[in-house]
Amino acid sequence: MNGQPDRPPEGDAEYVEVAVQDDTGATAAADEAAGDTPDSDDPLAEARARADENWEKYVRLAAELENVRKRAAREVEKAHKFALERIVADLLEVRDSLEMAVSTGEESSFESLQAGNETTLKLLTTLMQRYGVEDIDPLGEPFDPNCHEAMTMQPSADAEPDSVLTVFQKGYALNGRLLRPARVVVAIAPEDDSDQG
Protein backbone atom coordinates (compact mmCIF):
# COMPACT_ATOMS: atom_id res chain seq x y z
CA MET A 1 0.00 0.00 0.00
CA ASN A 2 2.84 2.40 -0.80
CA GLY A 3 1.32 3.83 -4.04
CA GLN A 4 2.67 0.97 -6.20
CA PRO A 5 0.32 -1.62 -7.71
CA ASP A 6 0.00 -4.72 -5.56
CA ARG A 7 1.71 -7.85 -6.79
CA PRO A 8 -0.77 -10.50 -7.77
CA PRO A 9 -1.05 -13.45 -5.46
CA GLU A 10 1.00 -16.42 -6.55
CA GLY A 11 -2.00 -18.73 -7.19
CA ASP A 12 -4.07 -16.24 -9.22
CA ALA A 13 -3.27 -17.27 -12.83
CA GLU A 14 -6.19 -15.35 -14.40
CA TYR A 15 -4.98 -12.06 -12.99
CA VAL A 16 -1.45 -12.67 -14.27
CA GLU A 17 -2.67 -13.44 -17.83
CA VAL A 18 -4.72 -10.24 -18.02
CA ALA A 19 -1.84 -8.16 -16.66
CA VAL A 20 0.60 -9.62 -19.21
CA GLN A 21 -1.85 -9.06 -22.09
CA ASP A 22 -2.47 -5.45 -21.04
CA ASP A 23 1.27 -4.75 -20.79
CA THR A 24 1.85 -6.03 -24.34
CA GLY A 25 -1.05 -4.02 -25.75
CA ALA A 26 0.00 -0.92 -23.86
CA THR A 27 3.55 -1.08 -25.20
CA ALA A 28 2.40 -1.56 -28.81
CA ALA A 29 -0.21 1.19 -28.59
CA ALA A 30 2.20 3.57 -26.90
CA ASP A 31 4.94 2.94 -29.50
CA GLU A 32 2.43 3.40 -32.32
CA ALA A 33 0.65 6.50 -31.03
CA ALA A 34 3.27 8.65 -29.40
CA GLY A 35 6.62 7.00 -29.85
CA ASP A 36 8.59 6.44 -26.65
CA THR A 37 6.73 7.93 -23.73
CA PRO A 38 8.07 7.88 -20.25
CA ASP A 39 4.95 6.18 -18.86
CA SER A 40 4.32 3.35 -21.39
CA ASP A 41 2.42 1.26 -18.82
CA ASP A 42 -0.30 3.92 -18.50
CA PRO A 43 -3.73 2.32 -19.26
CA LEU A 44 -5.23 5.75 -20.01
CA ALA A 45 -2.63 6.39 -22.74
CA GLU A 46 -3.35 2.98 -24.19
CA ALA A 47 -7.10 3.66 -24.22
CA ARG A 48 -6.52 7.04 -25.86
CA ALA A 49 -4.33 5.44 -28.51
CA ARG A 50 -7.02 2.86 -29.26
CA ALA A 51 -9.70 5.56 -29.32
CA ASP A 52 -7.63 7.64 -31.77
CA GLU A 53 -7.08 4.61 -33.99
CA ASN A 54 -10.79 3.75 -33.95
CA TRP A 55 -11.70 7.39 -34.66
CA GLU A 56 -9.41 7.42 -37.71
CA LYS A 57 -10.99 4.20 -38.96
CA TYR A 58 -14.45 5.70 -38.45
CA VAL A 59 -13.55 8.91 -40.30
CA ARG A 60 -12.09 6.93 -43.22
CA LEU A 61 -15.15 4.65 -43.43
CA ALA A 62 -17.55 7.60 -43.18
CA ALA A 63 -15.72 9.38 -46.02
CA GLU A 64 -15.73 6.22 -48.12
CA LEU A 65 -19.45 5.71 -47.47
CA GLU A 66 -20.17 9.32 -48.46
CA ASN A 67 -18.19 8.83 -51.69
CA VAL A 68 -20.16 5.66 -52.48
CA ARG A 69 -23.44 7.50 -51.81
CA LYS A 70 -22.45 10.40 -54.10
CA ARG A 71 -21.28 8.02 -56.84
CA ALA A 72 -24.55 6.07 -56.66
CA ALA A 73 -26.56 9.32 -56.84
CA ARG A 74 -24.58 10.41 -59.92
CA GLU A 75 -25.15 7.03 -61.59
CA VAL A 76 -28.89 7.15 -60.89
CA GLU A 77 -29.07 10.69 -62.28
CA LYS A 78 -27.14 9.61 -65.38
CA ALA A 79 -29.44 6.58 -65.81
CA HIS A 80 -32.52 8.83 -65.64
CA LYS A 81 -30.98 11.31 -68.04
CA PHE A 82 -29.86 8.80 -70.66
CA ALA A 83 -32.32 5.92 -70.17
CA LEU A 84 -33.92 6.50 -73.55
CA GLU A 85 -30.67 7.01 -75.43
CA ARG A 86 -30.71 3.60 -77.11
CA ILE A 87 -34.34 3.71 -78.23
CA VAL A 88 -34.01 7.30 -79.47
CA ALA A 89 -30.93 6.36 -81.49
CA ASP A 90 -32.94 3.53 -83.07
CA LEU A 91 -35.89 5.85 -83.75
CA LEU A 92 -33.62 8.10 -85.80
CA GLU A 93 -33.78 5.51 -88.60
CA VAL A 94 -37.57 5.88 -88.70
CA ARG A 95 -37.31 9.67 -88.69
CA ASP A 96 -34.74 9.59 -91.52
CA SER A 97 -37.08 7.43 -93.57
CA LEU A 98 -40.03 9.78 -92.99
CA GLU A 99 -37.94 12.86 -93.81
CA MET A 100 -36.81 11.24 -97.05
CA ALA A 101 -40.45 10.49 -97.97
CA VAL A 102 -41.52 14.07 -97.25
CA SER A 103 -38.62 15.61 -99.20
CA THR A 104 -39.32 13.51 -102.31
CA GLY A 105 -43.10 13.57 -101.92
CA GLU A 106 -44.06 15.83 -104.84
CA GLU A 107 -41.67 14.16 -107.27
CA SER A 108 -42.65 10.59 -106.38
CA SER A 109 -45.48 8.51 -107.70
CA PHE A 110 -48.24 7.25 -105.45
CA GLU A 111 -46.89 3.71 -105.69
CA SER A 112 -43.37 4.68 -104.56
CA LEU A 113 -44.80 6.74 -101.67
CA GLN A 114 -46.96 3.81 -100.65
CA ALA A 115 -43.95 1.46 -100.77
CA GLY A 116 -41.90 3.94 -98.73
CA ASN A 117 -44.66 4.22 -96.12
CA GLU A 118 -44.90 0.43 -95.87
CA THR A 119 -41.13 0.18 -95.42
CA THR A 120 -41.16 2.86 -92.71
CA LEU A 121 -44.04 1.15 -90.89
CA LYS A 122 -42.22 -2.19 -91.07
CA LEU A 123 -39.08 -0.53 -89.67
CA LEU A 124 -41.06 1.01 -86.80
CA THR A 125 -42.87 -2.27 -86.06
CA THR A 126 -39.56 -4.17 -85.93
CA LEU A 127 -38.09 -1.54 -83.62
CA MET A 128 -41.09 -1.69 -81.28
CA GLN A 129 -40.93 -5.49 -81.13
CA ARG A 130 -37.23 -5.29 -80.28
CA TYR A 131 -38.13 -3.22 -77.21
CA GLY A 132 -40.94 -5.56 -76.09
CA VAL A 133 -43.92 -3.61 -77.47
CA GLU A 134 -46.73 -5.93 -78.55
CA ASP A 135 -49.80 -5.08 -80.65
CA ILE A 136 -53.24 -5.74 -79.20
CA ASP A 137 -55.47 -6.35 -82.21
CA PRO A 138 -58.45 -8.30 -80.82
CA LEU A 139 -60.69 -8.53 -83.89
CA GLY A 140 -63.08 -11.48 -83.41
CA GLU A 141 -61.81 -12.23 -79.88
CA PRO A 142 -63.96 -12.07 -76.74
CA PHE A 143 -64.13 -8.58 -75.22
CA ASP A 144 -61.67 -8.19 -72.31
CA PRO A 145 -62.15 -5.00 -70.25
CA ASN A 146 -58.58 -5.36 -68.94
CA CYS A 147 -57.08 -4.60 -72.35
CA HIS A 148 -59.97 -3.38 -74.52
CA GLU A 149 -61.99 -0.18 -74.35
CA ALA A 150 -65.54 -0.49 -75.70
CA MET A 151 -66.38 2.59 -77.77
CA THR A 152 -69.86 1.36 -78.62
CA MET A 153 -71.95 -1.79 -78.92
CA GLN A 154 -73.48 -2.97 -82.16
CA PRO A 155 -75.96 -5.74 -82.92
CA SER A 156 -74.54 -8.44 -85.19
CA ALA A 157 -75.96 -11.69 -86.47
CA ASP A 158 -72.54 -12.87 -87.70
CA ALA A 159 -70.39 -12.31 -84.59
CA GLU A 160 -70.64 -13.92 -81.18
CA PRO A 161 -72.18 -11.66 -78.54
CA ASP A 162 -69.55 -9.90 -76.37
CA SER A 163 -66.87 -10.34 -79.02
CA VAL A 164 -64.91 -7.61 -80.75
CA LEU A 165 -66.68 -6.68 -83.97
CA THR A 166 -64.46 -3.79 -85.13
CA VAL A 167 -61.13 -2.38 -83.94
CA PHE A 168 -61.03 1.44 -84.16
CA GLN A 169 -57.51 1.67 -82.78
CA LYS A 170 -55.07 -1.08 -81.86
CA GLY A 171 -53.80 -1.28 -78.30
CA TYR A 172 -50.23 -1.80 -77.15
CA ALA A 173 -48.50 -3.53 -74.26
CA LEU A 174 -44.90 -3.14 -73.13
CA ASN A 175 -43.45 -6.40 -71.77
CA GLY A 176 -46.92 -7.52 -70.70
CA ARG A 177 -47.98 -4.18 -69.16
CA LEU A 178 -50.81 -2.33 -70.91
CA LEU A 179 -49.72 0.95 -72.51
CA ARG A 180 -52.97 1.69 -74.33
CA PRO A 181 -56.16 -0.37 -74.56
CA ALA A 182 -57.53 -1.33 -77.95
CA ARG A 183 -60.56 0.83 -78.80
CA VAL A 184 -63.22 -1.49 -80.12
CA VAL A 185 -66.85 -2.04 -81.08
CA VAL A 186 -68.41 -4.90 -79.15
CA ALA A 187 -70.98 -7.19 -80.76
CA ILE A 188 -74.31 -7.81 -79.09
CA ALA A 189 -77.09 -10.19 -80.08
CA PRO A 190 -79.46 -8.67 -82.62
CA GLU A 191 -82.95 -7.76 -81.47
CA ASP A 192 -85.51 -10.38 -82.34
CA ASP A 193 -88.06 -8.93 -84.83
CA SER A 194 -90.77 -11.40 -83.69
CA ASP A 195 -90.88 -9.71 -80.24
CA GLN A 196 -92.05 -6.42 -81.79
CA GLY A 197 -95.12 -8.01 -83.43
Order of alpha helices (4+ residues) and beta strands (2+ residues): alpha-alpha-alpha-alpha-beta-beta-beta-beta-beta-beta
